[in-house]
Amino acid sequence: MTRSPEELRVVMLVANDVTNDSRVRKEAATLAAAGVEVTVLGIAPTGEPQSREMLDGALVVRVAAPFNLREERKERRTRRRDWRPPLVGYKTKRAYVARSHRVQAGLKELKADSGHAMTAKKPGPAGSLAFKAGVVTRLVRRVGWQTAAKGVWVRKGVGNKLDKPFKFGWRAYDGVIHRMSWPAPWRRVHPEAIDLELAFGDLVDRLEPDVVHAHDMHVIGVASRAAGRAKLRGKELKFVYDAHEYVAGLSRYGGRTRRFISAWAKHEAEYIGTADRVITVSPAIARTLKSRYKLTAEPTVIINSPSLSEVSADVIDLRTRLSLPADVPLIVYSGGVTRARGVETAIEALKYLPAVHLAVVCVPSTKIPSVDALKELAISLEVDDRVHYVEPVGYDEVVPFLKTADVGLIPILRYPSHEMSLPNKVFEYVFAGLPVVTSNMPSLTEFVERTGIGEVFEAADAVDLAAKVKVVLADPDRYRERLTDPEYLREVSWDGQAAHLRDLYTEMLGRPLEVVRRPGDETHGRRVLIGPVNSAGQAYLWATSLTREAPSIAAESLTTGGGKYDFKVHRTGTYKQYRGDLRWQLDLTSWTLRNVTHVLFEAGRPMFGQLRGQMFDVDVPMLDSAGIKHGLIFHGSEVRDPARHRAKYRFSPFADRNDELTMRLQAANDRMREHLAGYDGPRFVTTPDLIEYVDDSEWLPVVVDPDELASSEPVLEREIPVVLHAPSASALKGSVFVDPVLTALDAKGVIKYQRVRGVPHSELMAMVKSADIVVDQLLLGSYGVFACEAMAAGRVTVGHVADHVRALLPTELPIVEATPDDLVEVIERLIAEREEARKLADAGPRYVQEIHDGRKSVEVLLPFLGGR
């Protein structure tokens, strides 16, 4: 059965944090704009936890990857190289210093003992003999410590002598092994590829995508194995490999040795044949990949070029950043600063360009060793006053940032991957309107000469680079003519490349991908999500009250506890999904980050899934980064401090401090306070007594529907009235006091007692409407949803609401006060004085209309939501 594009799910994999990877972000955005659910799995920065973020319409999940195999390989390598024969030298400088200090301390202690012995010498032959014996002992000790000191010196010296040949041997070994491209087994050389499997593999399986799209060679194996496992489940998982560069021809510098490169090429070779489609960045690389790996089809070329929308971004431009006048010639290099990029050639060329300034936009930062090396070179050549090192801007700001320069440089050195590449920077320069001066790499040479956008110089030749810059600066308009051609720009822009990507997916999947409006995306200026508890249906009722009273605000509720009590709710999830279904969690996250402007966490629980011990603050960084405002709603037991309640209330469900439930609630309450520390969002509580437990909180009244609860059943007209008690889970302890009393009155024929628990909410409400008296909790000292429902139904409502809580209320509360001590007397009085009791029952609906029909709750929430 063919599914619609809206149901298509793509998981992209990349071994970085995604933020600055323009190609990954643009491809993800292109598919997302076609209605595809795109999840990008990247790596969280070292030391940071997993994070989620909506970027360009795609959900980015940064996974915390410890890279244990890679680190274990480093440790093994260090242990091998640090090995020395026993007693030859010291393994560490600290061990040598410690031994030296111990010997010095022994000699000092010996001197002190000699002094003490002299003063303690006793007169007479016996004393003289004892002193002489001590002298001999101390002489032996002195010889021992002096020998030990000599041993430390000898051991250190021997170690130093032997250390050199050991280190020389390892350097020689490295010099040979890293020049060998065979055997170079990737599992041994690059165990991080297996670390990435451990980080991503299970997540891909759980997300059950239709396509897994692997960006670059690091994750090609992860994607291929995921496709293989899907076949075992009877599912066809398409696999796209996106080769960002020619791996076998990577530039060599630093740790990028021939062995390093060969191992990654073997990794690519092992899996590329299993890919359903291969994408790459230039025609030359496409031809080479087809030939090298004997692919059945030539890879699709998708150039990594800017989009037309990037041209008009409003940013401070480069020349303004540098405070350079318009008449000062400015050439720019924008990109990674490594030895292979040839930036040194550009600095050397300044010797032959006396009036020209060079800006180096350093990716990822100006604070890296390779930039320090450039600064030293510029100083040695005495051109440092004309070289400017600039921090990079966002990938979507590069084009307008560069537009005030005069020439864009691509001075890359000669490596196979460079010879075949069409780097992103050439198109950034093109869209910025900059003529290009590039080294004579074949693909770049062909592109520049065909388009006429610049000049080509001999790689690594500073004199030739300077000469070509002079040619361009002498007549820049000749080159800019082609750069301003709208048809040409449209052809090479990302807007054109995006169509190629959609075509590839359309052909691979057999279903069209076209730019569509995502069905789930709404146009509301403000939308609030309340959850994930929906306790007593309150999240739903607050949400519906908001949409009724403030139509400009959209609101939805979420529950993850199932539908046991049939409360209405907008969005649902099971407890199993909330705890462990990654697909459900990411679907909710994606929808929220696209559509929601405000989030209210209930009971301090996280919204998008929960692992053991996690609370709401695990979601806060993601919401903050998305600009989504957030607040907290507390219902009761999660913040009601048992110790404080026990101290303040005579009747408390927490009277037994050693009770298992009390201890568990106390521990949870303490943890919640730790998580609340430092949280600066608004805090709402649903019962007025909770204000004393949550600092800076505001009462958010619970909501009931007075019209739905209205009852025509008369009150206290039966000879034997019906008394209903329906304890919630949190009020069960109170039933220990209520049940015996009401049961005894029932046995005497005074009342007909109905004790109800665990029935659907609709059934319970039917029973409330037909009861005469409803008994609420007697221990907590406040009132909640059930009492409001009883009052709304016009029933005589009995409960314990402490005096200080009643004082917080804006109007008189028509709940008959009762405690475990006087419940019998209260019930008997109500039955005896029925007329007075009916007046209290009649006051209930009016009180609910004034406080609990949703209007007051909306007024409380509106400041958080930005007003009406």
Helices and strands as residue ranges (DSSP letters): G 5-7, E 9-13, H 22-33, E 37-43, E 51-55, E 58-63, H 68-82, H 93-120, H 124-177, H 186-189, H 192-207, E 211-215, G 217-219, H 220-232, E 238-243, G 247-249, H 258-272, E 277-280, H 283-293, E 300-301, G 308-312, H 318-322, E 330-336, G 339-341, H 343-349, G 350-352, E 357-363, H 369-380, G 384-386, E 387-390, G 395-397, H 398-402, E 407-410, H 416-420, H 424-431, E 436-439, H 442-451, E 454-457, H 462-474, H 476-483, H 486-492, H 494-509, E 526-531, G 535-537, H 538-549, E 553-559, E 571-572, H 575-580, H 582-595, E 598-602, G 616-618, H 620-625, E 629-634, H 642-648, H 660-676, E 683-685, G 688-692, E 697-699, H 706-709, E 722-725, G 729-731, H 732-747, E 752-755, H 761-770, E 773-775, H 785-792, E 796-799, H 803-806, E 816-817, H 823-832, H 834-851, H 855-865
